Amino acid sequence: MPTPVPETPDTPETPWSYSLRLPHDPRAAAIARTTLRAVLARHGLDELTDPATLVASEMVTNAYRHTTGPAEMRIRAVEEGRLRISVWDTNPDIPPPFDKPPALFDRSSALAEAAANTEATYGRGLLIVRICADNWGGYALADELFGRSGKLLWFELAPHHPCDAFEIAA
């Protein structure tokens, strides 16, 4: 019989992090969404579930579309209730907006771009990052640095931050 794991509250003294290795498979984004929902529910971050799932799904989908290798998603708590999600893949090219920090009015300009391109059937994923995420970044990994090459893209979400991208994601 398995031994029950005691409940431990999430406090600054008990940081947490999860990693999920994803094969190059069209089902990877769905598996990443399911895992992310379970982790956030278990840690009581229900208000971040929808935006985190939306943005992470777009990033994992891009990793599948633009590489031929595996990907990995990492989920971790950072200070003040913030959430950081990163996705590693084998393509070293850093796409905008991850190539520079968020600009002061980036969210507003992304909402305007989305409104102007309501008929677009692809290319909306990076707009979704700009609309939903509070912060983001990315860096290329040198050939086999730490046993990996490619890139790592990340974004952060804070509690009580609006995400108005659900209409354009549909």
C-alpha positions in Angstrom: 0.0 0.0 0.0 1.4 3.4 -0.9 2.4 5.8 1.8 0.3 9.0 1.7 2.3 12.2 1.1 1.6 14.8 3.7 0.2 18.2 2.6 2.8 21.0 2.7 1.7 24.6 2.2 3.4 26.6 -0.6 5.4 29.2 1.1 8.5 31.1 0.1 10.5 28.5 2.0 9.0 25.7 -0.1 9.6 26.5 -3.7 8.6 24.1 -6.4 9.4 23.2 -9.9 8.2 20.6 -12.4 9.6 19.5 -15.7 7.9 17.6 -18.5 9.9 16.1 -21.4 7.8 16.1 -24.6 8.5 14.0 -27.7 8.1 15.5 -31.2 4.5 14.5 -31.3 1.3 16.5 -32.3 -0.3 15.5 -29.0 2.5 17.2 -27.0 0.6 20.5 -26.5 -2.5 18.6 -25.1 -0.3 16.7 -22.7 1.4 19.9 -21.6 -1.9 21.6 -21.0 -3.2 18.6 -18.9 0.0 18.5 -16.8 0.0 22.3 -16.3 -3.6 22.3 -15.1 -2.9 19.5 -12.6 0.2 21.3 -11.2 -1.6 24.6 -10.9 -4.7 23.1 -9.3 -2.5 21.2 -6.8 -0.7 24.4 -5.8 -3.8 26.5 -5.5 -3.0 28.8 -8.5 -6.4 28.4 -10.2 -6.6 32.0 -11.3 -3.5 31.5 -13.4 -4.6 28.3 -15.0 -6.4 29.7 -18.1 -3.7 32.2 -19.2 -0.8 29.9 -18.3 -2.4 27.0 -20.2 -3.1 29.2 -23.3 0.4 30.7 -23.5 2.2 27.4 -22.7 0.1 25.6 -25.3 1.1 28.1 -27.9 4.8 27.8 -27.0 4.7 23.9 -27.1 2.9 24.0 -30.4 5.5 26.3 -31.9 8.2 23.9 -30.6 6.5 21.1 -32.4 5.9 23.1 -35.6 9.4 24.6 -35.9 11.6 21.7 -34.8 12.1 18.0 -35.5 13.2 17.1 -32.0 11.8 16.9 -28.5 10.8 19.8 -26.2 10.7 20.3 -22.5 8.3 22.4 -20.4 9.3 23.6 -17.0 6.8 25.1 -14.5 8.0 26.8 -11.4 6.8 29.3 -8.7 8.8 32.5 -8.4 8.4 35.3 -5.9 5.1 37.0 -4.9 2.8 34.3 -6.4 4.3 34.6 -9.8 4.5 31.7 -12.2 7.3 31.1 -14.7 6.9 28.6 -17.5 9.8 27.8 -19.9 9.9 25.7 -23.0 13.1 24.3 -24.4 13.4 23.1 -28.0 16.1 22.1 -30.5 15.8 25.2 -32.8 18.3 27.9 -31.8 16.3 30.8 -33.4 14.7 33.2 -30.9 11.4 34.5 -32.3 10.0 37.9 -31.4 8.8 38.9 -28.8 11.3 36.7 -26.9 14.3 38.4 -28.4 13.8 41.6 -26.3 12.1 42.5 -23.0 8.5 43.7 -23.0 8.0 47.3 -24.0 5.9 49.7 -21.9 2.9 49.6 -24.3 3.5 46.2 -25.8 0.2 44.7 -24.5 -1.8 47.5 -26.0 -0.2 47.3 -29.4 -0.6 43.5 -29.4 -4.3 43.9 -28.7 -4.6 46.4 -31.6 -2.7 44.0 -33.9 -5.0 41.1 -32.9 -8.1 43.3 -33.5 -6.8 44.2 -37.0 -6.1 40.6 -37.9 -9.2 38.7 -36.8 -9.2 36.5 -39.9 -5.7 35.2 -39.3 -5.6 31.4 -38.9 -1.9 31.2 -37.8 0.8 33.4 -36.3 -1.4 34.5 -33.3 0.7 32.6 -30.7 3.3 35.3 -30.2 0.6 37.9 -30.0 -1.0 35.8 -27.2 2.3 35.9 -25.3 2.4 39.7 -25.6 -1.2 40.1 -24.4 -1.1 37.6 -21.5 2.4 37.5 -20.1 3.8 40.1 -17.7 7.4 39.3 -18.6 9.2 37.1 -21.1 12.6 36.3 -22.6 14.6 33.7 -24.4 18.2 32.7 -25.1 19.9 30.4 -27.4 21.9 27.6 -25.9 25.4 27.1 -27.3 26.2 23.8 -28.9 25.8 21.1 -26.3 26.0 23.6 -23.4 24.9 21.5 -20.4 24.3 18.7 -22.9 21.7 20.7 -24.9 21.6 23.0 -27.8 18.6 24.9 -29.1 16.8 27.7 -27.2 14.9 28.3 -24.0 11.9 30.6 -24.1 10.1 31.7 -20.9 7.3 33.8 -19.7 5.9 34.9 -16.3 2.4 35.5 -15.1 1.3 37.4 -12.0 -1.9 37.0 -10.1 -4.7 39.5 -11.0 -3.2 40.3 -14.5 -5.9 40.3 -17.2 -5.5 38.1 -20.3 -7.7 39.2 -23.1 -6.4 36.8 -25.7 -9.0 34.0 -25.4 -11.1 35.3 -28.4 -8.1 35.3 -30.7 -7.0 31.9 -29.7 -10.3 30.3 -30.7 
